[in-house]
Amino acid sequence: EKGGWPSFMAKEIDEDPEAVANTLRGRVQHDTVVLPDLDALGDDYFTGIDRVVIVACGTAAYSAQVGVYAIEEWSRIPSVVELAHEFRYRNPVLTERTLVVSMSQSGETMDTLMAVRYAKERGAKTLSICNTQGATIPRESDAVVYTHAGPEVAVASTKAFLAQITALYLLGLYAAQVRGTLDAERRAELLTEFQTIPEKVRTVLDVRPRIRELANWMADTRSVLYLGRNVGYPIALEGALKLKEIAYIHAEGFAAGELKHGPIALIEPGQPVFVIVPSPRHDDTLHPKIVSNIQEIRARGARVLAICEAGDAAVLPYADEVIGVPPTEPFFEPLLAVVPLQVFAIELATAKGLDVDQPRNLAKSVTVE
Ligand code: M6R
């Protein structure tokens, strides 16, 4: 079933492009998002809500964190992510105007299921975004939007993450369409670009041999840090999680702006740091800030591994490795930037001789609280 790949995880990373394409399929018609799955929530549902809360754990929570930037920006609905296991232990404010979205690949994660039940009891509507047809969470929710990443076997989630972000972006664009918060021309532009993403992800996968060399060379590394801003921040967290879970290496993701509030003290000569750099073309605020973060850590001896738009000249002089990704809209950058980080984790774990599909102490779906 591994189709010639050495592991399910390697095969599933190779399926990143299709995960996006299949989750989009049939849901975009010209300049319109079509999501009949949401009809179950009721007519004009999205005009009447005043808050979106996404509950999830692990990688699913990081995809949700990417998603809320876009949902809030496009639909202007205040949106937050909450770890499912924290949510129901703090008496959250929930009304019938709150949409509680659960994000789960398996649809069986107990913490997430309990959060959904809690939300229902408290009168909120529930929407499940799930990769597994007929799983418990979608069955118990008011509506469901399936991600179509295909079965994910490896414990470390990869292609499902891209499908989850795709589904949340569709949800954000749909809500914006219903609420009239994004002009049609801009929506059309975004949807056109969205459909090019599977091909761009495929291009990014070409970096595999280079990252293998990098990982072989770094097999003895004891700690790796990841920095990002805005939608790059949850990508930093996700990159770090991948490395912890399959390569058993200490890894931490930070919002780059937090550096000087503490983490920069960790930087010593030789410390590898991945930096997720937003494209300079769209953004004259974040890009220079990230470049100055890079300069700050480089001045303290960090080994900078930059993931940036191919040809970003501002990064070149300060980075030890530059992993270029094709240009795209800022909101789609996470779908490209995460891929080299997935590849880095699997290559480092492989270099250490570990079983990447079945990391120690972990289960694919966590069905206990
Ligand atoms: O099946 P779910 O999406 O609900 O699983 C949530 C987490 O347990 C899961 O994403 C976990 O963090 C993965 N092992 C990450 O690779």
Residues whose N, C-alpha, C, O or C-beta is under 5 A from the ligand:
A	BS01	M6R	C57 G58 T59 A60 M103 S104 Q105 S106 G107 T109 V155 A156 S157 K364 V366
